[in-house]
Amino acid sequence: MGEYNIIAEIILCTVIFLGILTTIVYGEANFDKVKLTGPFEVGHKDIHINGTGNAISVFYPMDKDVYRRIMKQEPHRNTKWMRYGYNTRLGGARSTAPWGSETHSHPFIWKFV
């Protein structure tokens, strides 16, 4: 039974090593170079709630012609992935908590998700 644990640990260490090596070589995840196929582009809108300070990102399909027209008018409209840095990772980590609990995974894990 012990040899199966060692094999699983070797596989886990290999995957973690490859993830860290990929991050060192290519940097953090960035979807700027993703080429979309199909009839749609991805539209984006941030909705902020003033009372609580919460925000939600909404992504929706958008016609390619409309997308090109809007991007010509506002070239910096696209937002960065993880644009709020640590707070974005903290929000992702908090989403892993059980309902009604404050215990969640560490935000560092979300850097590699």
Secondary structure as UniProt FT lines:
FT   HELIX           2..26
FT   TURN            32..33
FT   STRAND          40..48
FT   TURN            50..52
FT   STRAND          55..63
FT   HELIX           64..73
FT   TURN            75..76
FT   TURN            81..85
FT   HELIX           86..94
FT   TURN            95..96
FT   TURN            99..100
FT   HELIX           107..112
//
